Amino acid sequence: MIDIGHRINQLRIKNDLTLEELASRTELTKGFLSQLERNLTAPSLQTLEDIAEALGTTMSKFFAEDTDEKVVFTPNDAFDDEQDGYTLHWIVPNAQKNSMEPVILELGPGASSKEIAPHEGEELGYVLNGRIVLIRESNRKGLPLKKGDTFYIKGNESHHLENRSQKGAAVLWISTPPEF
């Protein structure tokens, strides 16, 4: 019989996720997940399905041994994380374990993304629709971008995106190393 708590912990560590990050993705508490990993409580089937999905796997794969690496992803593989004013679409599950992390960021009217702290990597963004402003530590006024525009920046200064318009905007945002 499989040790469910150990398997959750194994997959979480493999995906380089903290308990807090997994809690955010599953809408469960950090304490509950900790209890699950230590086998102090048992999850419902639905909760286990939600955890498996957030860990980028299916129930059948959760209970099976790792085999071939997945290279093609469909919309069914994606995971959405709704925040205050924006939504992150994790289009490659478990990308945190890779060198790059692509997400689609949807910004509502007047919304801002989270502030990304300085880091060693680089980021690329492609505006899928709408208008955004790239705010960097060295340019608080911001650089305006519209549909079809691309930004490519080093992560050496804090930065975020703002949607100053009255319409939604979406950006394909790729970070190396993973930052989301």
Phi, psi and omega in degrees: 000141183282142175274099186299315180299316179296320181295317177300312180299316180301312181291322179296315179294317179302324180270006177057044179252142171276166175300322181296319179293318178294322178299317179297320182286334183256352184060032174250166179275154178299320180297317179296315179297322178298317178297321178298313182297331179266009179057034177271346177211164180242140180278154170289166179299318180296318179296318179296322176297317178298318179295314179302316180298317180294335177270006175077029181223170176257170179298318181295320179288330178301321183268359180253167176282152178296138178233237183291147177283133180281135181237347178243132182235140179250170176304334178293338179277341185291155177230134181255138177235104181274127178244186181287100176093350179214161177231133174259128175254110179279096188276345173235104181303142177060029181295344180301337180277350182265178177284330180242152177228104178268136174223159168252123180257122173255123179250124176288168178305129178075005184269161177232151173281173174290155177284127177266122180288157177305141179210172185284342190271201180226162180220146177232136176229141177232121183282114181281321175199158180082196180228139178226170175231127177271117181255124178238158179306323182275353181213079183291339176293322174099160178248118182284141176225149179231175181313130179093346179278154181233143169238148178221115185227155169278152182272020187283359175218154181296149183199162175199174178246146176233146172248102183268004182266178179266004179240157178293161178220155177222141183225132167279119186236122182241127183239140173225124353289172179307132183236345185272000000 
